[in-house]
């Protein structure tokens, strides 16, 4: 019984493992994203493409196994099919993803927190942050859609919950839907912490939780911007300028040394 070389067998085995790892994982993600409570995808992962690749892979594997059982030697072309399937699939993946910029759901969520803060900071008046949901709701409505899927469908819109008398950002929010901004106001409306119901960073499937990274809650702080103040006495002067050397407005200017008249000898 003639068999192919060990190198040919190893190459086919390696191609088989890579195909199962890449496209088998993609297929599992696509199926799970359509049924999970919350999944960290901007859109449902493609289902047809990995299924087609795996189907072609099984066909190529069948041809190779047939060649082995028939005692085909090194010259049997069926032993080349698995490497061809892998290279072709990777080529089409590269072509399709060339003009796409990958964005993770957690990155978009963090950017949304920053944008929310930027939109609310101009609403601070008299050293107090806004506390009325009616004032904050237009900001939320202008945020678009949350970057998460709920049972395979993109979450429709952001929502808002305002809490009073907080001492810090909310760390747990059971029962709230994904895409909820939790606006937590400190006593006296001196500041507010904004957290977001999503998934913890790095997790792709699960139940809605407050957005966090490595166990630390991600939040945006909103507070009045202190007015610019004059530097206190004794503050360090700018580089190259001695303290107190600036001429006060309207004061006499010191003539340049080069313009002084020479002092007559006695």
Secondary structure, DSSP 8 states (H G I E B T S, - for coil): -----HHHHHHHHHHHHHHIIIIIHHHHHHHHHTTSSEE--SS---SHHHHHHHHHHHHHHHHHHHHHHTT--TT-GGGGHHHHHHHHHHHHHHHHTTT-----HHHHHHHHHHHHHHHHHTT-BTTB----HHHHHHHHHTS---S-EETTEE----EEEEEEEESS-----TT--TTEEEEEEEGGGSEEEEEEEE--TT--EE--EE-EETTEE--EEEE---------TT----TT--TT-S--TT------GGGS------
